[in-house]
Amino acid sequence: MNHDPPDPSAAERLAAITRRVVDLVRRTQAHGADADEALAALEHAAEVLAPHAYEGALQQRSLGFSELSPIAAAPTDLADFFPYSPIVGLRNPLAPPATFDVRDGRVHGRVTFGAAYVGPPTSVHGGVIAALFDEVLGSVNVANEVGGMTGTLRVVYRKPSPIGCELRMEGWIDRIEGRKVFACGTLHHGDTLLAEADGIFIQGAIQRLAEARAEAARQAG
């Protein structure tokens, strides 16, 4: 296995072309020689990349997971802060990606979901919308330096979320009670409310996870 650190530019370029391939494969009507040629190219790409795959524990903030480095300041560029996020991460081919902007303590975002995310006809899968809200609410907590792991997440679906259209979301902190952070968010298409969510996030849970992994590693060693 190659232990060199990842090349961010290469990772982002590979993720971008893979997003395009995923969309085309989802919508393809290719057959015969064209399908075989595409398959051979993808198999070759997998063979080239396989020796460079990182095999350790993973996290959204970096490729590997050994310990959680302290956050120097509240991040304003969440795609840079979470480069491997399945929602905003430019190095994650599963990410649409959504774009988040922090203004006055709130997260404002935009996203367009393609064919790979279809649930009901012409609409985004409800589970994908839930994942989007989890990221929006978690990000607003991080942006306000009260990040924590999701305890509960409640999503109310008002209208189907259309595929191939720009959707707009917003997240904010409602209140904080001890270690519990209560966050809320909305999702719109134009002026139409598509869904809304609220969740409880537990501060300190990520640090305890890191400590538990570190202790397990010490015992194993």
C-alpha positions in Angstrom: 0.0 0.0 0.0 1.2 3.5 -0.8 1.7 5.5 2.5 2.3 8.9 0.8 -0.2 11.6 1.9 -3.1 12.1 -0.5 -2.8 14.7 -3.2 -5.9 17.0 -2.6 -6.0 18.2 -6.2 -5.8 14.7 -7.6 -8.5 13.4 -5.1 -10.8 16.3 -6.1 -10.4 15.7 -9.8 -10.9 12.0 -9.4 -14.0 12.6 -7.4 -15.4 15.0 -9.9 -15.0 12.7 -12.9 -16.4 9.8 -10.8 -19.5 11.8 -10.1 -20.0 12.3 -13.8 -19.5 8.5 -14.4 -22.0 7.6 -11.7 -24.6 9.9 -13.2 -24.0 8.5 -16.7 -24.0 4.9 -15.5 -27.3 5.5 -13.6 -28.9 6.8 -16.9 -27.1 4.7 -19.4 -28.7 2.8 -22.2 -25.4 1.6 -23.6 -25.1 -2.0 -24.7 -22.8 -4.2 -26.8 -19.4 -2.9 -27.7 -19.9 0.5 -26.1 -20.8 -1.0 -22.7 -17.9 -3.4 -22.9 -15.5 -0.6 -23.7 -16.7 1.5 -20.8 -16.5 -1.5 -18.5 -12.9 -2.2 -19.5 -11.9 1.4 -18.8 -13.5 1.4 -15.4 -11.9 -2.0 -14.5 -8.5 -0.5 -15.5 -9.1 2.5 -13.4 -10.0 0.3 -10.4 -6.8 -1.7 -10.9 -4.7 1.5 -11.0 -6.2 3.0 -7.9 -6.4 -0.2 -5.8 -2.7 -0.1 -4.6 -3.2 3.4 -3.4 -6.3 2.8 -1.2 -6.0 3.8 2.4 -7.0 0.9 4.6 -7.2 2.5 8.0 -10.1 4.1 10.0 -11.6 7.1 8.2 -13.1 10.4 9.1 -14.7 13.3 7.2 -11.9 15.8 8.1 -9.0 13.8 6.7 -8.3 10.5 5.0 -7.1 8.7 8.1 -8.2 8.6 11.7 -5.7 8.5 14.4 -6.8 11.3 16.7 -9.0 14.3 16.5 -6.9 17.5 16.2 -8.4 20.5 18.1 -10.3 23.0 16.1 -8.4 26.3 16.1 -11.4 28.4 15.1 -14.9 28.0 13.8 -14.7 27.1 10.1 -16.3 29.2 7.5 -15.4 26.9 4.5 -17.2 23.7 5.4 -16.1 21.9 2.2 -12.5 22.5 3.1 -13.1 21.5 6.7 -15.0 18.3 5.7 -13.2 17.4 2.4 -14.4 13.7 2.6 -18.0 14.5 3.6 -20.6 12.5 1.6 -22.6 15.8 1.3 -20.1 18.7 0.8 -16.8 16.9 0.4 -15.0 17.7 -2.9 -12.9 14.5 -2.4 -15.9 12.3 -2.0 -17.5 11.1 -5.3 -20.8 10.4 -3.4 -21.2 14.1 -2.5 -23.4 16.0 -5.0 -21.6 18.2 -3.7 -23.7 20.7 -1.7 -22.2 24.1 -1.0 -22.5 25.6 2.5 -22.0 29.3 3.4 -21.8 30.5 7.0 -23.4 33.9 7.7 -24.2 35.3 11.1 -24.0 31.9 12.7 -26.3 30.3 10.3 -25.5 27.8 7.5 -27.0 28.6 4.1 -26.6 26.0 1.4 -27.5 25.0 -2.2 -27.5 21.6 -3.8 -28.7 20.0 -7.0 -29.2 16.2 -6.9 -28.8 14.1 -10.0 -30.3 10.9 -11.2 -28.3 8.7 -8.8 -30.3 10.2 -5.9 -33.8 9.4 -7.2 -36.3 7.9 -4.8 -40.0 8.6 -5.8 -40.3 9.4 -9.5 -38.5 12.6 -10.5 -37.8 13.2 -6.8 -34.9 12.9 -4.3 -34.9 9.9 -2.1 -36.2 10.7 1.4 -33.1 9.1 3.1 -30.9 11.4 1.0 -32.8 14.4 2.3 -32.4 13.2 5.8 -28.6 12.9 5.3 -28.6 16.4 3.9 -30.3 17.7 7.0 -27.9 15.8 9.2 -25.0 17.5 7.5 -26.6 21.0 7.6 -27.5 20.8 11.3 -24.2 19.3 12.2 -22.3 21.9 10.2 -24.1 24.8 11.9 -23.1 23.4 15.2 -19.4 23.1 14.1 -19.6 26.7 12.7 -20.7 27.9 16.2 -18.0 25.7 17.9 -20.6 23.5 19.6 -20.1 20.4 17.4 -21.3 17.0 18.5 -22.7 13.7 17.3 -26.3 13.3 16.2 -28.5 12.1 19.0 -31.9 12.4 17.3 -32.9 13.8 13.9 -36.6 14.4 12.9 -37.5 15.3 9.4 -40.9 16.4 8.2 -41.4 16.1 4.4 -43.8 18.7 3.1 -43.4 18.3 -0.7 -41.3 16.0 -3.0 -37.8 17.4 -3.6 -37.2 17.6 -7.4 -34.3 16.0 -9.1 -32.1 18.2 -11.3 -33.2 21.5 -9.7 -31.3 23.8 -7.3 -32.5 23.4 -3.8 -31.8 25.8 -1.0 -31.4 25.0 2.7 -30.7 26.8 5.9 -29.7 25.7 9.4 -29.5 27.4 12.8 -29.1 26.7 16.5 -32.4 26.9 18.4 -30.9 26.5 21.9 -28.3 24.8 24.0 -29.0 22.8 27.2 -25.9 21.5 28.9 -24.2 19.2 26.4 -27.3 19.0 24.2 -27.4 21.3 21.1 -30.9 21.8 19.5 -30.6 22.7 15.9 -33.3 23.3 13.2 -33.3 23.6 9.4 -35.4 24.0 6.3 -35.2 23.0 2.6 -36.8 25.0 -0.2 -37.2 24.9 -4.0 -37.7 28.5 -4.9 -40.4 29.7 -2.4 -41.8 26.2 -1.8 -41.0 24.6 1.5 -40.0 21.0 0.8 -39.0 19.7 4.2 -37.9 20.9 7.7 -35.9 19.2 10.4 -34.8 19.5 14.0 -32.2 17.5 15.9 -30.4 17.1 19.2 -26.6 16.9 19.0 -24.4 15.7 21.9 -21.2 17.7 22.6 -18.2 15.7 23.7 -19.3 12.5 22.0 -16.8 12.7 19.2 -13.9 13.2 21.7 -15.1 10.2 23.7 -15.1 8.1 20.5 -11.6 9.2 19.8 -10.5 8.3 23.3 -12.1 4.9 23.1 -10.3 4.1 19.8 -7.0 5.3 21.3 -7.5 3.1 24.3 -8.4 0.1 22.1 -5.3 0.7 20.1 -3.1 0.8 23.2 -4.6 -2.5 24.5 -4.1 -4.1 21.1 -0.5 -3.0 21.1 
